[in-house]
Amino acid sequence: MPNVSIIEWGETVTQLDLQCIRQSIQQRIGSKVKISSNRGRHKFVTSQGTIAETYPNIFLVEIEDESGKESKTVSFSYQDVVTKDVRMMLLEG
């Protein structure tokens, strides 16, 4: 019986983490961020962009190219932030 309660407790903590991250990102719509995403085999891609929109399971970031003339919208899941497959840093100014 003790193993069951530990598993349920772990699941609750994960849901709280997701809710906390979701709320934090929703509060920062329009903010500039630096994002590093894991592309496998120890390869991270880093770019800068603006948090554009949030949805129940994903959020959108408008990524800027180096010249600043073009941008593309990329989606990320909140679960990727929890598992650290996506790392975000808020940029000031």
C-alpha positions as CSV (number, residue, x, y, z in Angstrom):
1,M,0.0,0.0,0.0
2,P,2.7,2.6,0.7
3,N,4.0,2.4,-2.9
4,V,0.5,3.4,-4.2
5,S,0.4,6.6,-2.1
6,I,3.9,7.6,-3.2
7,I,2.9,7.2,-6.9
8,E,-0.3,9.2,-6.4
9,W,1.7,11.9,-4.6
10,G,4.2,12.2,-7.5
11,E,1.5,12.6,-10.0
12,T,-0.1,15.4,-8.0
13,V,3.2,17.2,-7.8
14,T,3.6,16.9,-11.6
15,Q,0.1,18.4,-12.2
16,L,1.0,21.3,-9.8
17,D,4.2,21.9,-11.7
18,L,2.3,22.0,-15.0
19,Q,-0.3,24.4,-13.6
20,C,2.5,26.7,-12.1
21,I,4.4,26.8,-15.4
22,R,1.2,27.3,-17.5
23,Q,0.2,30.3,-15.3
24,S,3.7,31.7,-15.3
25,I,3.9,31.6,-19.1
26,Q,0.4,33.1,-19.5
27,Q,1.4,36.1,-17.3
28,R,4.3,36.7,-19.6
29,I,2.6,36.9,-23.0
30,G,4.4,39.5,-25.1
31,S,7.7,39.1,-23.2
32,K,11.0,38.4,-24.9
33,V,12.5,35.0,-24.0
34,K,15.6,33.0,-24.9
35,I,14.7,29.4,-25.6
36,S,16.9,26.3,-25.8
37,S,15.2,23.2,-27.1
38,N,16.6,19.7,-27.0
39,R,16.8,18.2,-30.6
40,G,18.2,14.9,-29.5
41,R,21.8,13.4,-29.2
42,H,22.8,16.2,-26.8
43,K,22.0,18.8,-29.4
44,F,20.3,22.0,-28.2
45,V,19.1,24.7,-30.5
46,T,19.0,28.2,-28.9
47,S,17.0,31.1,-30.3
48,Q,15.2,34.3,-29.1
49,G,11.6,35.2,-29.5
50,T,8.4,36.5,-28.0
51,I,5.7,34.5,-26.2
52,A,2.7,34.9,-28.5
53,E,-0.2,32.8,-27.3
54,T,-1.0,30.1,-24.7
55,Y,-3.4,27.2,-25.0
56,P,-4.3,24.4,-22.5
57,N,-1.4,22.1,-23.5
58,I,1.0,24.2,-25.6
59,F,2.3,27.8,-26.0
60,L,3.5,29.6,-29.1
61,V,6.7,31.6,-29.4
62,E,7.4,33.8,-32.3
63,I,11.1,33.2,-33.1
64,E,13.2,35.9,-34.7
65,D,16.0,35.2,-37.1
66,E,19.4,36.9,-36.6
67,S,18.6,39.7,-39.1
68,G,15.4,40.5,-37.2
69,K,13.5,40.8,-40.5
70,E,11.6,37.5,-40.5
71,S,10.0,35.4,-37.8
72,K,8.3,32.0,-37.5
73,T,5.9,30.7,-34.9
74,V,7.0,27.6,-33.0
75,S,4.9,25.6,-30.5
76,F,6.2,24.1,-27.3
77,S,4.4,22.0,-24.6
78,Y,4.4,22.8,-20.9
79,Q,5.5,19.2,-20.3
80,D,8.7,19.9,-22.2
81,V,9.5,22.7,-19.8
82,V,8.8,20.4,-16.8
83,T,11.1,17.7,-18.2
84,K,13.7,20.4,-19.2
85,D,13.6,19.4,-22.9
86,V,12.9,23.1,-23.4
87,R,14.6,25.7,-21.2
88,M,13.5,29.3,-21.1
89,M,15.1,32.5,-19.9
90,L,13.2,35.8,-19.6
91,L,15.1,38.6,-21.3
92,E,14.8,42.1,-19.9
93,G,14.1,45.1,-22.0
